[in-house]
């Protein structure tokens, strides 16, 4: 199971479920356009490896977008 590049580009901090180590795909971003994920199956939560969660948490602290919720 993995994510498409467009789904990764569409992620926001609120899409990460830290408690359950999951990533929720709610949108995709293609050439400046935001739309729904490609298929219903794409919307299923994706497991987030502990090492990835560690790096994302560190990045979240550093980024200016950490407080953005919309």
N, C-alpha and C positions, 0 to 999 in steps of 0.2 A: 504494500500500500504506500502511496506517495502523493505528492502534490504536483500539479502542473505549474509551470512558471507563472502563468497568468493568475493562478490562485494564490501563489506566494506573494505576488505583487499586490494583491488585493487585501492581504491580511492587515488587521489593526490589533493593537494591544488587547482590546477586549475580546478578541477571538481566541485568546489563549486561556485555557482552563488549567491554571497552575495546580489546583488541588487534585485533579484527576489526570494530570499529564496528558492533556488532549489539545488538539488544535481543531477549531470549528471553522469550516470553510463556508463563508456566508456570501462571498462576492468574488468576482475576478476582475482584473484590470488589464485591458488590452488597448495599447496605443492611446491612452488618455481616457478611455471609456470604461465606466464601471457597469457591470451587469451581473446577472445571476450565474452561479456555477454552471458548467457545461451540461452536467447530467444530475439526476437525483442521487446517484451513487456518489458523486463528487461531494455532496453535502454531508456525508457521514463523517463523524469525528475521526481524526487521524491521531494515532499514538505519538506522543512527544517523548523522545528518548531523554533520560536524565541529563546527559551531557549537553544536549541541545537546550534543554530548559535552563541549565546553568549559564550558558553563554547568552541566551536571550534575556535572562534576568539582569546580567551584567550590562548588556547593551541598553536595556530599558532605563536603567539608572542614568546612563550617559546621554541619552537622546532628549532633545527638546520636546519630542512628541509624546513622552511618557504620560503626561497629564491630559492629553487630548482624548476625549471619550466619544466623540460623534463620528 
